[in-house]
Amino acid sequence: MSVVYIMLPVALLLAGVGVVAFCWAVRDGQLDDLDSEAARLLEDDEDARIGRS
């Protein structure tokens, strides 16, 4: 039973850190445009096809 007194605050602290990190990411704009990077992977890269870097 004494483990609960240690693990409960640790779990709440980790959950709080996760919520703060998520809120920071939303305010920073990291979740604004999720489609453009995924679509960019599907486009052909002209330089790679020619052999240039």
N, C-alpha and C positions, 0 to 999 in steps of 0.2 A: 504493500500500500504506500510505502514511502517513496517508491519510484514515481508515483503519480504526482507527487509534490514537486518533483524535478522536471518530469517530462511535459506536464501541462504548460508551465510557463515557457519552456523551450519551444513547444509546438505553437503557442500563441505568438511568440516572438518571430518565428520563421514565417508564419502566416502574415503577420504585420509587415515584415520586410517584403514579402511577395506583393502585397497590396500596394505598398509605397512604390515599389519598382514598376508595377503596372501603371499606376497613376502618373508617374514620371514619364514613362514611355508614351502615354497618350498625350500628355501636355507638350512633350517635345516634338510631336508630329511623326513619330516613327510608324504609326499605324494608319496614316492618312491614305496612302496609295499602295494597295496590295497587289494590284493587277499588272502594273507596268513592268515590274521586274520579272514576273512570271512570263509575260508575253515576250520580253526581250530575249529570253532563253530560246525561244522558238525561231527567232530571226536568224538568217544566214549572216555570217561574218565574211565580208568580201576579202579582208586581209588574210584571214586564215586559209581561205580557199586558194589564194594566189601563192601563199607560202611566205608572206611577209609577217613580221612580228610587230 
